[in-house]
Amino acid sequence: MKRSVFLFSLVFLVSLVFLFSCSHTPQAPAMYRVVFTTSKGPFTVEVHRDWAPHGADRFYELVQAGFYDGNRFFRVVPNFVVQWGIAGDPAVQAKWRDKTIPDDPVTQSNKTGTVTFATSGPNTRTTQLFINLKDNPSLDGQGFAPFGQVISGLSVVESLYSGYGEMPDQNQIQTQGNAYLQSQFPMLDYIETAKIQQ
């Protein structure tokens, strides 16, 4: 009897540890700033966790992991959005590709300079982000929940190379990373580092 209780307790504890390690996303501070150093210069994003808690937590986790370092701004559509968030190393991307987060309610409008996770449907957000280059209120009703805003360097964001528009193929980026982008779209601007401002 004692042995079966011990085994049950052991299995229960191992299961708890496993579940915790799989599902735990670190909680971000209520407000924090991230400085992006790019090929065109720096810009700073201020994040408000109360705007979109799941998005703010995931962004914090990704920045701390260095995920965005080396990312190309692969979709730049003037007067609409700048998008990035596919790792330059396909092996790194593969680790995050299926780590979705739940949707957040839309509490802020997609105004110029706001930062929002891209999505392909309900509860599918992972790593891709965009910055609104103009007020895009039509995105609000589609479930795109801003979690932060560019507070300095918006002119840098607006100057990112846009000559390729929406030509880069996201599936190719997922599987080939920066090698694909460098060979086919060499003019794309990129992130050197993204760091939490201390």
Backbone torsions as a table, in degrees:
resi	resn	phi	psi	omega
1	MET	NA	-46.9	-179.6
2	LYS	-61.5	-39.0	-178.6
3	ARG	-65.4	-41.4	-179.6
4	SER	-66.7	-36.8	176.7
5	VAL	-65.4	-42.6	178.6
6	PHE	-61.8	-47.0	-179.9
7	LEU	-62.4	-42.6	178.3
8	PHE	-60.4	-45.9	-179.9
9	SER	-62.1	-41.4	179.6
10	LEU	-63.8	-46.3	178.9
11	VAL	-62.0	-41.5	179.7
12	PHE	-61.7	-46.4	-179.6
13	LEU	-64.6	-43.0	178.5
14	VAL	-61.8	-40.9	178.9
15	SER	-62.7	-42.9	178.7
16	LEU	-62.0	-45.1	178.9
17	VAL	-61.0	-43.2	-179.9
18	PHE	-63.1	-46.5	-179.8
19	LEU	-63.5	-41.6	179.9
20	PHE	-63.2	-43.5	-177.6
21	SER	-68.4	-30.1	-178.2
22	CYS	-79.6	-35.3	-169.5
23	SER	-104.6	-8.3	-173.2
24	HIS	-77.6	120.4	170.2
25	THR	-113.2	127.8	-177.3
26	PRO	-61.7	138.8	178.2
27	GLN	-77.8	130.6	179.9
28	ALA	-78.3	160.6	172.3
29	PRO	-62.3	162.6	179.9
30	ALA	-59.9	-34.9	175.9
31	MET	-145.9	135.9	175.6
32	TYR	-152.1	165.0	-179.0
33	ARG	-123.9	144.9	177.3
34	VAL	-123.9	127.2	178.0
35	VAL	-98.8	120.7	175.0
36	PHE	-98.4	122.7	171.4
37	THR	-100.7	120.6	-174.3
38	THR	-122.8	174.7	178.1
39	SER	-66.8	-13.0	178.0
40	LYS	-108.4	-4.5	-177.4
41	GLY	127.6	-179.3	-175.2
42	PRO	-92.2	152.7	165.1
43	PHE	-143.7	156.2	-175.6
44	THR	-122.8	133.6	177.3
45	VAL	-109.7	130.4	173.6
46	GLU	-103.8	125.5	-175.8
47	VAL	-105.4	136.3	176.9
48	HIS	-117.8	107.5	-174.4
49	ARG	-61.2	-32.5	-178.3
50	ASP	-69.7	-15.2	176.0
51	TRP	-70.1	-42.4	-175.9
52	ALA	-161.3	85.7	-171.4
53	PRO	-57.2	-45.1	-178.8
54	HIS	-63.9	-42.1	179.2
55	GLY	-65.1	-43.2	-179.8
56	ALA	-63.9	-40.1	179.2
57	ASP	-65.9	-44.5	-179.0
58	ARG	-65.6	-41.8	178.4
59	PHE	-59.8	-44.4	178.9
60	TYR	-59.8	-45.3	179.9
61	GLU	-61.6	-44.7	-178.0
62	LEU	-66.7	-41.6	179.2
63	VAL	-64.5	-44.4	179.2
64	GLN	-61.8	-31.5	-179.8
65	ALA	-81.0	-5.2	-177.9
66	GLY	73.9	18.6	-174.2
67	PHE	-60.1	-38.7	-173.1
68	TYR	-82.4	-11.3	179.2
69	ASP	-61.5	125.0	179.1
70	GLY	89.3	-6.3	178.2
71	ASN	-63.2	141.9	171.8
72	ARG	-91.9	146.8	170.7
73	PHE	-82.1	89.2	-166.7
74	PHE	-85.1	-13.3	179.1
75	ARG	-133.8	106.4	180.0
76	VAL	-125.4	108.1	-178.3
77	VAL	-115.9	104.4	-177.4
78	PRO	-53.6	142.9	-179.9
79	ASN	63.4	22.0	175.0
80	PHE	-142.2	-84.6	-177.1
81	VAL	-146.2	160.3	166.3
82	VAL	-116.6	128.2	-175.5
83	GLN	-125.2	144.7	175.6
84	TRP	-156.5	-179.2	174.6
85	GLY	121.6	20.0	170.4
86	ILE	-110.5	123.6	-174.9
87	ALA	-61.1	145.8	177.7
88	GLY	-68.9	-22.6	178.9
89	ASP	-103.1	115.0	-178.1
90	PRO	-57.7	-29.7	179.1
91	ALA	-66.7	-38.6	177.0
92	VAL	-67.9	-44.4	-179.7
93	GLN	-59.4	-39.9	-178.3
94	ALA	-60.3	-32.2	-179.1
95	LYS	-69.7	-26.3	-175.1
96	TRP	-105.1	-14.8	-169.2
97	ARG	-56.0	-36.9	-177.3
98	ASP	-104.4	8.8	179.8
99	LYS	-88.0	74.5	-177.4
100	THR	-77.4	158.2	174.7
101	ILE	-121.9	153.9	179.1
102	PRO	-66.2	154.6	175.6
103	ASP	-65.1	150.7	170.1
104	ASP	-105.8	148.0	171.2
105	PRO	-62.0	147.2	177.7
106	VAL	-82.9	108.6	-178.9
107	THR	-106.9	-14.6	-179.8
108	GLN	-127.2	150.9	178.0
109	SER	-82.8	153.4	177.3
110	ASN	-78.4	75.4	-179.6
111	LYS	-88.9	166.9	178.5
112	THR	-51.8	127.8	176.5
113	GLY	89.7	-7.7	177.9
114	THR	-75.9	152.3	-176.9
115	VAL	-114.3	132.3	-170.5
116	THR	-141.9	145.9	172.6
117	PHE	-76.3	137.1	170.8
118	ALA	-73.5	156.4	-179.2
119	THR	-149.1	153.6	176.8
120	SER	-114.3	14.6	-178.9
121	GLY	151.1	-179.5	-178.5
122	PRO	-58.0	133.2	173.9
123	ASN	56.1	41.3	-178.7
124	THR	-118.7	8.8	-177.8
125	ARG	-68.5	138.0	178.1
126	THR	-131.6	-77.9	-172.6
127	THR	-132.2	-18.1	-173.5
128	GLN	-80.6	139.8	-177.0
129	LEU	-128.6	161.5	167.7
130	PHE	-144.4	154.6	172.8
131	ILE	-110.8	130.3	177.3
132	ASN	-73.8	126.7	179.2
133	LEU	-91.2	-7.0	173.1
134	LYS	-153.1	173.8	174.6
135	ASP	-67.0	121.7	-179.0
136	ASN	-122.9	66.2	-176.2
137	PRO	-62.8	-21.3	179.2
138	SER	-63.7	-23.1	179.3
139	LEU	-74.6	-22.9	-177.6
140	ASP	-59.7	-47.0	-177.5
141	GLY	-71.8	-10.6	178.2
142	GLN	-93.8	3.3	175.3
143	GLY	91.9	11.3	178.5
144	PHE	-82.9	112.0	-171.2
145	ALA	-105.4	104.2	175.8
146	PRO	-59.9	143.0	177.7
147	PHE	-123.1	-4.7	-179.1
148	GLY	-165.0	-178.7	179.7
149	GLN	-149.0	151.7	175.1
150	VAL	-75.5	120.7	-178.2
151	ILE	-104.5	-14.5	172.4
152	SER	-153.9	147.0	177.8
153	GLY	86.8	19.2	179.0
154	LEU	-61.1	-30.9	177.9
155	SER	-64.0	-31.3	175.8
156	VAL	-65.4	-46.1	179.2
157	VAL	-59.9	-43.1	-178.5
158	GLU	-68.3	-19.9	-177.7
159	SER	-94.6	-0.6	-179.4
160	LEU	-60.4	144.6	-174.1
161	TYR	-59.0	125.6	-175.4
162	SER	-118.2	8.3	-173.9
163	GLY	-63.5	-21.1	-179.1
164	TYR	-95.0	-8.6	178.4
165	GLY	54.1	-119.9	-178.5
166	GLU	-108.9	22.3	-176.7
167	MET	-68.5	-40.4	-178.5
168	PRO	-56.9	134.1	-177.6
169	ASP	-87.1	118.2	-175.1
170	GLN	-65.3	-32.8	177.0
171	ASN	-65.3	-38.9	177.3
172	GLN	-66.3	-38.5	178.2
173	ILE	-64.2	-42.6	-179.6
174	GLN	-58.1	-41.3	-173.2
175	THR	-92.2	-26.5	-176.0
176	GLN	-116.9	-14.5	175.9
177	GLY	65.6	-147.3	-176.4
178	ASN	-66.2	-22.8	178.0
179	ALA	-59.2	-42.8	177.4
180	TYR	-64.3	-47.2	-176.5
181	LEU	-67.3	-40.3	-179.3
182	GLN	-66.1	-35.1	-177.9
183	SER	-79.7	-34.7	-175.1
184	GLN	-100.8	-27.0	-174.6
185	PHE	-137.9	63.7	-170.1
186	PRO	-67.7	-14.8	-177.2
187	MET	-86.5	-5.8	-178.3
188	LEU	-57.9	136.7	172.2
189	ASP	-77.9	162.9	-172.6
190	TYR	-149.0	164.7	177.2
191	ILE	-90.4	126.8	172.6
192	GLU	-81.1	-53.3	176.5
193	THR	-146.2	153.2	170.5
194	ALA	-130.0	120.4	-173.7
195	LYS	-135.0	143.5	173.1
196	ILE	-66.0	129.6	178.3
197	GLN	-75.4	125.7	-178.1
198	GLN	-89.1	NA	NA
